[in-house]
Amino acid sequence: MGTWTAADVSAFLGSPGNAGIEALAEAHLPIIEQLARGYTRGKGFTDDGAEDDVAAVIVSAAARSVANPTRIASSIVGGIQTQYGGSGTFTGWTILERAVLDRYRKKAM
C-alpha cells in the first residue's frame, strides 16, 4: 500500500527537506486526497493508505498544486510577465493521472 507525505511532495519537486514546500504540502495533500477519493468513489483506498499508483497520483497532483498555490495564469512584477498554468499547476487530473484513477472508478454503463 502506498502512502504520501509532505516530504514526498517536496522531494518530487526537487527540494527535499524544504520546510516551506512541506508546509504548503501539508495543507494541499488532504484536499488532493479527498478529490482522488471522490473521483474513484473510495476505490483503491484503505485505512492504511492507497494502492501505490493512486498514492503516486496524489503526490503528483499535490506537487502541481503546491507549485502554484494561487492558481493564477500570469503575473507582472517589475515589468516582467511570468506565465503560470499548463502542466505546472493543478487545474484537474492530467491524462496520466486520470488513466490511473479510472482503473478504480466505477462507471455507469
Phi, psi and omega in degrees: 000141180264150175230173181216145179222167176298326178296325177297318180295316179299316179295320179299325179278001177084016180229062182301137178081004180285110185298324179295314178295318181296324177295316176296318181298323178302324180280327186275326185304314181298327180289313179298319178301315181293325176296317178293318179299317179293319181298320182267000184057037176084353180288141180090001180244148173227180177294337184264359182146229181207171173303150184305319182289327177290320177299321178296321177297318181297316179295316181297313181292321178296323179298318177294321179294318179291324182296331179218073186295337179276344179059027177281149183281323179197162176214156176240118179232122180061032179080001180251124180270132177244127178267139174238185175098197184065220183282356183269006179217159179270110175237012183141180181287141173286170179300317180293320179296318178296324178300319178292308184296326179295338176296334183256342184284129176274123183246148176288148179248000000 
